[in-house]
Each structure stands twice: as structure tokens, then as C-alpha cells.
């Protein structure tokens, strides 16, 4: 079988979160974890879920687009404030 999309898991800090899953999804995740363990190294199903969510969020074009637009809006919002500060400082120095 070819490599799984998720690949090897990086070592990162964690935050505890409790979720409720439908039984069929839990069974599917357990099967995925078993295959991942067979291909790479032993891993618990719960350890895979954050990486799966990260991959999902990272591949969501709508989310990336929305996030990029919000970042550009923040940059535009900060830019006029800094130019106002500079022109205000220049005005004070020449007066």
C-alpha cells in the first residue's frame, strides 16, 4: 500500500480537548491508526486526530482565502496609523 496522506507525525506541544464522535467514525479512525502504525510506528488513534484536523484545515481553500483576506485587512489598518504617526511627528518637528 502507498504511503498515507498524513505521513509521519511531528513532535509538538499539546492542549487537552474532549470531543464526542459517532461510533462509525471512531471505528474508521481506529482502522486508520492501525494502518498508520503498520506503515510508520505505533500510534494511538487519539494522537492522529490533531494531525488530521491540521491537514484538513490547511487544505481548506475557503479558510485559507478568508484568513489571507483578514491578514491583508489588518495590514491595511495598521499602515495608515503608522503613516499618521510619522506625519504627526514630522509636523511637530517642523513647527
Secondary structure, 3 states (H helix, E strand, C coil): CCCCCCCCCCCCCCCCCCCCCCHHHHHHHHHHHHHHHHHCCCCCHHHHHHHHHHHHHHCCHHHHHHHHHHHHHHHHHHHHHHHHHHHHHHHHHHC
